[in-house]
Amino acid sequence: MSFKFSIYTQDTITSARTGELELPHGKVKTPVFMPVGTLGTVKATSPEELENIGFDIILGNTYHLYLRPGDELIKKSGGLHSFINWDRNMLTDSGGFQVMSLQQFRKITEQGIEFQSHIDGSSHFFSPERVMEIEHNLGADIIMVLDECAPYPCTKEYAKESADMSVRWAKRCKIKHEQLGGEQSLFGIVQGSIFDDLREENAKELVGIDFPGYAIGGLAVGENKEDMLRIVNLMDKVLPKDKPRYLMGVGTPLDLLENIERGVDMFDCVMPTRHARNGQVFTRDGRLTVRNGKYKEDFRPLQDDCSCYACRNFSRTYIRHLINVKEILGVRLTTLHNLTFYNTLIKEIREAINSGTFSEYKKNFIERYTRSNDVQNI
Amino acid sequence: MSFKFSIYTQDTITSARTGELELPHGKVKTPVFMPVGTLGTVKATSPEELENIGFDIILGNTYHLYLRPGDELIKKSGGLHSFINWDRNMLTDSGGFQVMSLQQFRKITEQGIEFQSHIDGSSHFFSPERVMEIEHNLGADIIMVLDECAPYPCTKEYAKESADMSVRWAKRCKIKHEQLGGEQSLFGIVQGSIFDDLREENAKELVGIDFPGYAIGGLAVGENKEDMLRIVNLMDKVLPKDKPRYLMGVGTPLDLLENIERGVDMFDCVMPTRHARNGQVFTRDGRLTVRNGKYKEDFRPLQDDCSCYACRNFSRTYIRHLINVKEILGVRLTTLHNLTFYNTLIKEIREAINSGTFSEYKKNFIERYTRSNDVQNI
């Protein structure tokens, strides 16, 4: 295992901190936002563009890559980095979340998850051991244990049984992972729905197994924002301070600020890329829907002070036109912009933490982001 | 008008020649292939990428831009160059070809063409004068007269009436164009279907009006390749040697070679970009359909000696995967490759003409391009 996590600066007022991950494909400053490259590409972008924006780590989805093009083919290609030509770090999830989200048949037993492909209905089986084999074939720098992401809402009884089984799966993953060897690091995932005692118990058991990093799973699945923040607060107390914390699938710019304040170091979310494809862009003044008629003769860039390729070269008028006529360049430009927005935000947050001004930065960002009336503010 | 055409080298064996156009947005070496940017973007590419490949001139479609986003909006944006952020040259067609291709209602009279939008069925009218206004609003460096592109096949009677009217429209275009003034150059378009005498008469009448360049229209609309080449041979004799000849909407790599041999200087075609979107790529060994199963474990680049971003960084395996799962990056990569292929081909053709080896180059290219059995050769 090639892994090191160092904390640079601990905010004195909040739990926010900056740090650095040392991984097989280079260093990653934390807090970090990881764009999602579901099928071996962060949608609409090239690896060169992601490097130019400044991302040092991106995600791949094990479930999707296992089905298409298959982890064996990716292994033959020299692994995921080589397959997609990305020389920096990667993280793969375990597929657990995707399988649970499937509308198709799935059956969970102690042994693992039986499921049908969303593409052709074919039957597949993910056990903790099998998922480790797949994630080793993919070869990402950080890999995740197979867990059950309990549906929301669920009974406390269900949540407890599910979380307990996820701990047993985590143990099996670790054993298999160590057998397979190599430079990859395996993270555990805390479950327990929105029940504080279950979450605390689950986190402690995972910490007992000992992973180099811990994810907080099963959030951002429909619960109230207050529940999410309460659980993250709790995790900040329970999880070891010297290990990275990764809040999976989160979130909006405001979510990033709130959860960094509560000690989270790593995030991933499809939001910047998915919204981009719907013609929605993030700006310091909130989110704007560039498709809207009011931008028809708006010759300004998406955001005045943005350094991205879209903002340096094109007007809202032009981008609106491209999106409306469904030209690929439109989605490319909104995607580049949104990813630049997220990476800039997280970079500014790191700088604010390092200079002891995080709370002030957060207050100012939120004030401006939510002030304007002519934009959607989420 | 800011326009100059100089011939560098006249091939001694064939009618092939190299030259240079001097236009408001810089020089363009001929023969030249112009990618098609129908709606203000060459599909799937950015202007930066087109510049990096080496294109000095691209096309815009007047019909499409008139409907969306509208020529008035583009004028307000500072013209098409500014709207799409392209500092090099542009050419706009007149919309005549698109209107004739419409499935919707259209009515042609001496005054112009009444037609319904393919988007919302709304009624519009293109007269020669109106099209000049629109093309002046767009502001391309080279603009085209409104013509009627006669359907294929058509009777000789229809072809004659149509071609004669197109000459009258060409005169009206020139008058309006001169009234409007400015730096744009207006090209005439020869019509006359596949009838030699009509084509000759039509070309002579257009030359009598006097344009800085002449397009050969109404070809590549379904006629035999032999008919096309015979008409182009004829045009080589009839059109003035010292003016550029532009074969509209053509064509395959072999079409380029055959028609350059017959004295054509300019080409445009959607083929490299459209095929790219269908997962078909051009190589020196013919066209290959990268979606096909046989490329599943083909870790070579699309073409071994290609310098494009796709070939320098990605395998057929990966690109096949991207195309099959409909990821935008797949189409981006095949598009970059195909455009690079076309630009490399035309550059090599220019070099061959300049060094007196065009016929040899053509023979060798065709031999390799059509030799292989495992590719489609068109």
Interface residues (C-beta under 8 A of the other chain):
Chain A: L39 G40 T41 K43 A44 T45 S46 P47 E48 R68 P69 L73 K76 S77 F83 I84 N85 K296 E297 F299 Y309 N313 F314 S315 T317 Y318 H321 L322 N324 V325 E327 I328 L329 V331 R332
Chain B: L39 G40 T41 K43 A44 T45 S46 P47 E48 R68 P69 L73 K76 S77 F83 I84 N85 K296 E297 F299 Y309 N313 F314 S315 T317 Y318 H321 L322 N324 V325 E327 I328 L329 V331 R332
